[in-house]
Amino acid sequence: MDNVAVFVEDEPESDDPELLGLYEGTPLTERGEWYAGVLPDRITIYRGPTLRMCESREDVVAETEITVVHEIAHHFGIDDERLHALGYG
């Protein structure tokens, strides 16, 4: 990955309290010559919603893996429709 920072926060600041992760930035597929000197893209994983939806440690590990792969895929320009088809929705 290029120019990406990954964070873990307790809760999302959005109106969606069930949001598990968020990619903020410009996907690699949309970067052009203009892309220089910009702040890193940001992937945030939210601890609270993940812990509330999971029943065991193993569930948390599995859901976190899916969420991280999902957000990294956005960095590479893969949209939600394709991610759902691949099982990372």
Phi and psi in radians as a Rosetta constraint file:
Dihedral C 1 N 2 CA 2 C 2 CIRCULARHARMONIC -2.134 0.35
Dihedral N 2 CA 2 C 2 N 3 CIRCULARHARMONIC 2.152 0.35
Dihedral C 2 N 3 CA 3 C 3 CIRCULARHARMONIC 1.058 0.35
Dihedral N 3 CA 3 C 3 N 4 CIRCULARHARMONIC 0.922 0.35
Dihedral C 3 N 4 CA 4 C 4 CIRCULARHARMONIC -2.313 0.35
Dihedral N 4 CA 4 C 4 N 5 CIRCULARHARMONIC 2.361 0.35
Dihedral C 4 N 5 CA 5 C 5 CIRCULARHARMONIC -1.982 0.35
Dihedral N 5 CA 5 C 5 N 6 CIRCULARHARMONIC 2.434 0.35
Dihedral C 5 N 6 CA 6 C 6 CIRCULARHARMONIC -1.999 0.35
Dihedral N 6 CA 6 C 6 N 7 CIRCULARHARMONIC 2.300 0.35
Dihedral C 6 N 7 CA 7 C 7 CIRCULARHARMONIC -2.238 0.35
Dihedral N 7 CA 7 C 7 N 8 CIRCULARHARMONIC 2.714 0.35
Dihedral C 7 N 8 CA 8 C 8 CIRCULARHARMONIC -2.113 0.35
Dihedral N 8 CA 8 C 8 N 9 CIRCULARHARMONIC 2.200 0.35
Dihedral C 8 N 9 CA 9 C 9 CIRCULARHARMONIC -2.202 0.35
Dihedral N 9 CA 9 C 9 N 10 CIRCULARHARMONIC 2.781 0.35
Dihedral C 9 N 10 CA 10 C 10 CIRCULARHARMONIC -1.185 0.35
Dihedral N 10 CA 10 C 10 N 11 CIRCULARHARMONIC -0.900 0.35
Dihedral C 10 N 11 CA 11 C 11 CIRCULARHARMONIC -2.402 0.35
Dihedral N 11 CA 11 C 11 N 12 CIRCULARHARMONIC 2.615 0.35
Dihedral C 11 N 12 CA 12 C 12 CIRCULARHARMONIC -1.261 0.35
Dihedral N 12 CA 12 C 12 N 13 CIRCULARHARMONIC 2.610 0.35
Dihedral C 12 N 13 CA 13 C 13 CIRCULARHARMONIC -1.585 0.35
Dihedral N 13 CA 13 C 13 N 14 CIRCULARHARMONIC 0.068 0.35
Dihedral C 13 N 14 CA 14 C 14 CIRCULARHARMONIC -1.495 0.35
Dihedral N 14 CA 14 C 14 N 15 CIRCULARHARMONIC 3.118 0.35
Dihedral C 14 N 15 CA 15 C 15 CIRCULARHARMONIC -1.380 0.35
Dihedral N 15 CA 15 C 15 N 16 CIRCULARHARMONIC -0.010 0.35
Dihedral C 15 N 16 CA 16 C 16 CIRCULARHARMONIC -1.855 0.35
Dihedral N 16 CA 16 C 16 N 17 CIRCULARHARMONIC 1.680 0.35
Dihedral C 16 N 17 CA 17 C 17 CIRCULARHARMONIC -1.210 0.35
Dihedral N 17 CA 17 C 17 N 18 CIRCULARHARMONIC -0.153 0.35
Dihedral C 17 N 18 CA 18 C 18 CIRCULARHARMONIC -1.741 0.35
Dihedral N 18 CA 18 C 18 N 19 CIRCULARHARMONIC 0.108 0.35
Dihedral C 18 N 19 CA 19 C 19 CIRCULARHARMONIC -1.155 0.35
Dihedral N 19 CA 19 C 19 N 20 CIRCULARHARMONIC 2.167 0.35
Dihedral C 19 N 20 CA 20 C 20 CIRCULARHARMONIC -1.624 0.35
Dihedral N 20 CA 20 C 20 N 21 CIRCULARHARMONIC -0.526 0.35
Dihedral C 20 N 21 CA 21 C 21 CIRCULARHARMONIC -2.762 0.35
Dihedral N 21 CA 21 C 21 N 22 CIRCULARHARMONIC 2.847 0.35
Dihedral C 21 N 22 CA 22 C 22 CIRCULARHARMONIC -2.616 0.35
Dihedral N 22 CA 22 C 22 N 23 CIRCULARHARMONIC 2.320 0.35
Dihedral C 22 N 23 CA 23 C 23 CIRCULARHARMONIC -1.850 0.35
Dihedral N 23 CA 23 C 23 N 24 CIRCULARHARMONIC 2.217 0.35
Dihedral C 23 N 24 CA 24 C 24 CIRCULARHARMONIC -2.196 0.35
Dihedral N 24 CA 24 C 24 N 25 CIRCULARHARMONIC 2.070 0.35
Dihedral C 24 N 25 CA 25 C 25 CIRCULARHARMONIC 2.742 0.35
Dihedral N 25 CA 25 C 25 N 26 CIRCULARHARMONIC -2.803 0.35
Dihedral C 25 N 26 CA 26 C 26 CIRCULARHARMONIC -1.991 0.35
Dihedral N 26 CA 26 C 26 N 27 CIRCULARHARMONIC 2.006 0.35
Dihedral C 26 N 27 CA 27 C 27 CIRCULARHARMONIC -1.017 0.35
Dihedral N 27 CA 27 C 27 N 28 CIRCULARHARMONIC 2.657 0.35
Dihedral C 27 N 28 CA 28 C 28 CIRCULARHARMONIC -0.965 0.35
Dihedral N 28 CA 28 C 28 N 29 CIRCULARHARMONIC -0.602 0.35
Dihedral C 28 N 29 CA 29 C 29 CIRCULARHARMONIC -1.223 0.35
Dihedral N 29 CA 29 C 29 N 30 CIRCULARHARMONIC -0.232 0.35
Dihedral C 29 N 30 CA 30 C 30 CIRCULARHARMONIC -1.915 0.35
Dihedral N 30 CA 30 C 30 N 31 CIRCULARHARMONIC -0.011 0.35
Dihedral C 30 N 31 CA 31 C 31 CIRCULARHARMONIC -1.426 0.35
Dihedral N 31 CA 31 C 31 N 32 CIRCULARHARMONIC 2.370 0.35
Dihedral C 31 N 32 CA 32 C 32 CIRCULARHARMONIC -2.198 0.35
Dihedral N 32 CA 32 C 32 N 33 CIRCULARHARMONIC -2.785 0.35
Dihedral C 32 N 33 CA 33 C 33 CIRCULARHARMONIC -1.092 0.35
Dihedral N 33 CA 33 C 33 N 34 CIRCULARHARMONIC -0.464 0.35
Dihedral C 33 N 34 CA 34 C 34 CIRCULARHARMONIC -1.227 0.35
Dihedral N 34 CA 34 C 34 N 35 CIRCULARHARMONIC -0.278 0.35
Dihedral C 34 N 35 CA 35 C 35 CIRCULARHARMONIC -1.429 0.35
Dihedral N 35 CA 35 C 35 N 36 CIRCULARHARMONIC 1.588 0.35
Dihedral C 35 N 36 CA 36 C 36 CIRCULARHARMONIC -2.696 0.35
Dihedral N 36 CA 36 C 36 N 37 CIRCULARHARMONIC 2.434 0.35
Dihedral C 36 N 37 CA 37 C 37 CIRCULARHARMONIC 1.239 0.35
Dihedral N 37 CA 37 C 37 N 38 CIRCULARHARMONIC 0.308 0.35
Dihedral C 37 N 38 CA 38 C 38 CIRCULARHARMONIC -1.583 0.35
Dihedral N 38 CA 38 C 38 N 39 CIRCULARHARMONIC 2.783 0.35
Dihedral C 38 N 39 CA 39 C 39 CIRCULARHARMONIC -1.149 0.35
Dihedral N 39 CA 39 C 39 N 40 CIRCULARHARMONIC 2.695 0.35
Dihedral C 39 N 40 CA 40 C 40 CIRCULARHARMONIC -1.073 0.35
Dihedral N 40 CA 40 C 40 N 41 CIRCULARHARMONIC 2.595 0.35
Dihedral C 40 N 41 CA 41 C 41 CIRCULARHARMONIC -1.093 0.35
Dihedral N 41 CA 41 C 41 N 42 CIRCULARHARMONIC 2.856 0.35
Dihedral C 41 N 42 CA 42 C 42 CIRCULARHARMONIC -2.315 0.35
Dihedral N 42 CA 42 C 42 N 43 CIRCULARHARMONIC 2.235 0.35
Dihedral C 42 N 43 CA 43 C 43 CIRCULARHARMONIC -1.978 0.35
Dihedral N 43 CA 43 C 43 N 44 CIRCULARHARMONIC 2.187 0.35
Dihedral C 43 N 44 CA 44 C 44 CIRCULARHARMONIC -2.098 0.35
Dihedral N 44 CA 44 C 44 N 45 CIRCULARHARMONIC 2.295 0.35
Dihedral C 44 N 45 CA 45 C 45 CIRCULARHARMONIC -1.906 0.35
Dihedral N 45 CA 45 C 45 N 46 CIRCULARHARMONIC 2.308 0.35
Dihedral C 45 N 46 CA 46 C 46 CIRCULARHARMONIC -1.808 0.35
Dihedral N 46 CA 46 C 46 N 47 CIRCULARHARMONIC 2.084 0.35
Dihedral C 46 N 47 CA 47 C 47 CIRCULARHARMONIC -1.198 0.35
Dihedral N 47 CA 47 C 47 N 48 CIRCULARHARMONIC -0.852 0.35
Dihedral C 47 N 48 CA 48 C 48 CIRCULARHARMONIC -0.991 0.35
Dihedral N 48 CA 48 C 48 N 49 CIRCULARHARMONIC -0.970 0.35
Dihedral C 48 N 49 CA 49 C 49 CIRCULARHARMONIC -1.048 0.35
Dihedral N 49 CA 49 C 49 N 50 CIRCULARHARMONIC -0.626 0.35
Dihedral C 49 N 50 CA 50 C 50 CIRCULARHARMONIC -1.136 0.35
Dihedral N 50 CA 50 C 50 N 51 CIRCULARHARMONIC -0.809 0.35
Dihedral C 50 N 51 CA 51 C 51 CIRCULARHARMONIC -1.141 0.35
Dihedral N 51 CA 51 C 51 N 52 CIRCULARHARMONIC -0.616 0.35
Dihedral C 51 N 52 CA 52 C 52 CIRCULARHARMONIC -1.218 0.35
Dihedral N 52 CA 52 C 52 N 53 CIRCULARHARMONIC -0.564 0.35
Dihedral C 52 N 53 CA 53 C 53 CIRCULARHARMONIC -1.528 0.35
Dihedral N 53 CA 53 C 53 N 54 CIRCULARHARMONIC -0.254 0.35
Dihedral C 53 N 54 CA 54 C 54 CIRCULARHARMONIC -1.781 0.35
Dihedral N 54 CA 54 C 54 N 55 CIRCULARHARMONIC 2.577 0.35
Dihedral C 54 N 55 CA 55 C 55 CIRCULARHARMONIC -1.783 0.35
Dihedral N 55 CA 55 C 55 N 56 CIRCULARHARMONIC -0.278 0.35
Dihedral C 55 N 56 CA 56 C 56 CIRCULARHARMONIC -2.516 0.35
Dihedral N 56 CA 56 C 56 N 57 CIRCULARHARMONIC 2.937 0.35
Dihedral C 56 N 57 CA 57 C 57 CIRCULARHARMONIC -1.043 0.35
Dihedral N 57 CA 57 C 57 N 58 CIRCULARHARMONIC -0.710 0.35
Dihedral C 57 N 58 CA 58 C 58 CIRCULARHARMONIC -1.105 0.35
Dihedral N 58 CA 58 C 58 N 59 CIRCULARHARMONIC -0.677 0.35
Dihedral C 58 N 59 CA 59 C 59 CIRCULARHARMONIC -1.088 0.35
Dihedral N 59 CA 59 C 59 N 60 CIRCULARHARMONIC -0.737 0.35
Dihedral C 59 N 60 CA 60 C 60 CIRCULARHARMONIC -1.086 0.35
Dihedral N 60 CA 60 C 60 N 61 CIRCULARHARMONIC -0.792 0.35
Dihedral C 60 N 61 CA 61 C 61 CIRCULARHARMONIC -1.073 0.35
Dihedral N 61 CA 61 C 61 N 62 CIRCULARHARMONIC -0.812 0.35
Dihedral C 61 N 62 CA 62 C 62 CIRCULARHARMONIC -1.135 0.35
Dihedral N 62 CA 62 C 62 N 63 CIRCULARHARMONIC -0.783 0.35
Dihedral C 62 N 63 CA 63 C 63 CIRCULARHARMONIC -1.176 0.35
Dihedral N 63 CA 63 C 63 N 64 CIRCULARHARMONIC -0.659 0.35
Dihedral C 63 N 64 CA 64 C 64 CIRCULARHARMONIC -1.117 0.35
Dihedral N 64 CA 64 C 64 N 65 CIRCULARHARMONIC -0.722 0.35
Dihedral C 64 N 65 CA 65 C 65 CIRCULARHARMONIC -1.048 0.35
Dihedral N 65 CA 65 C 65 N 66 CIRCULARHARMONIC -0.809 0.35
Dihedral C 65 N 66 CA 66 C 66 CIRCULARHARMONIC -1.071 0.35
Dihedral N 66 CA 66 C 66 N 67 CIRCULARHARMONIC -0.766 0.35
Dihedral C 66 N 67 CA 67 C 67 CIRCULARHARMONIC -1.132 0.35
Dihedral N 67 CA 67 C 67 N 68 CIRCULARHARMONIC -0.770 0.35
Dihedral C 67 N 68 CA 68 C 68 CIRCULARHARMONIC -1.108 0.35
Dihedral N 68 CA 68 C 68 N 69 CIRCULARHARMONIC -0.799 0.35
Dihedral C 68 N 69 CA 69 C 69 CIRCULARHARMONIC -1.070 0.35
Dihedral N 69 CA 69 C 69 N 70 CIRCULARHARMONIC -0.720 0.35
Dihedral C 69 N 70 CA 70 C 70 CIRCULARHARMONIC -1.023 0.35
Dihedral N 70 CA 70 C 70 N 71 CIRCULARHARMONIC -0.849 0.35
Dihedral C 70 N 71 CA 71 C 71 CIRCULARHARMONIC -1.227 0.35
Dihedral N 71 CA 71 C 71 N 72 CIRCULARHARMONIC -0.663 0.35
Dihedral C 71 N 72 CA 72 C 72 CIRCULARHARMONIC -1.107 0.35
Dihedral N 72 CA 72 C 72 N 73 CIRCULARHARMONIC -0.668 0.35
Dihedral C 72 N 73 CA 73 C 73 CIRCULARHARMONIC -1.045 0.35
Dihedral N 73 CA 73 C 73 N 74 CIRCULARHARMONIC -0.674 0.35
Dihedral C 73 N 74 CA 74 C 74 CIRCULARHARMONIC -1.054 0.35
Dihedral N 74 CA 74 C 74 N 75 CIRCULARHARMONIC -0.667 0.35
Dihedral C 74 N 75 CA 75 C 75 CIRCULARHARMONIC -1.023 0.35
Dihedral N 75 CA 75 C 75 N 76 CIRCULARHARMONIC -0.614 0.35
Dihedral C 75 N 76 CA 76 C 76 CIRCULARHARMONIC -1.546 0.35
Dihedral N 76 CA 76 C 76 N 77 CIRCULARHARMONIC 0.094 0.35
Dihedral C 76 N 77 CA 77 C 77 CIRCULARHARMONIC 1.563 0.35
Dihedral N 77 CA 77 C 77 N 78 CIRCULARHARMONIC 0.257 0.35
Dihedral C 77 N 78 CA 78 C 78 CIRCULARHARMONIC -1.558 0.35
Dihedral N 78 CA 78 C 78 N 79 CIRCULARHARMONIC 2.207 0.35
Dihedral C 78 N 79 CA 79 C 79 CIRCULARHARMONIC -1.497 0.35
Dihedral N 79 CA 79 C 79 N 80 CIRCULARHARMONIC 2.972 0.35
Dihedral C 79 N 80 CA 80 C 80 CIRCULARHARMONIC -1.063 0.35
Dihedral N 80 CA 80 C 80 N 81 CIRCULARHARMONIC -0.669 0.35
Dihedral C 80 N 81 CA 81 C 81 CIRCULARHARMONIC -1.039 0.35
Dihedral N 81 CA 81 C 81 N 82 CIRCULARHARMONIC -0.813 0.35
Dihedral C 81 N 82 CA 82 C 82 CIRCULARHARMONIC -1.165 0.35
Dihedral N 82 CA 82 C 82 N 83 CIRCULARHARMONIC -0.693 0.35
Dihedral C 82 N 83 CA 83 C 83 CIRCULARHARMONIC -1.086 0.35
Dihedral N 83 CA 83 C 83 N 84 CIRCULARHARMONIC -0.723 0.35
Dihedral C 83 N 84 CA 84 C 84 CIRCULARHARMONIC -1.092 0.35
Dihedral N 84 CA 84 C 84 N 85 CIRCULARHARMONIC -0.719 0.35
Dihedral C 84 N 85 CA 85 C 85 CIRCULARHARMONIC -1.092 0.35
Dihedral N 85 CA 85 C 85 N 86 CIRCULARHARMONIC -0.550 0.35
Dihedral C 85 N 86 CA 86 C 86 CIRCULARHARMONIC -1.507 0.35
Dihedral N 86 CA 86 C 86 N 87 CIRCULARHARMONIC -0.072 0.35
Dihedral C 86 N 87 CA 87 C 87 CIRCULARHARMONIC 1.579 0.35
Dihedral N 87 CA 87 C 87 N 88 CIRCULARHARMONIC 0.267 0.35
Dihedral C 87 N 88 CA 88 C 88 CIRCULARHARMONIC -1.995 0.35
Dihedral N 88 CA 88 C 88 N 89 CIRCULARHARMONIC 0.701 0.35
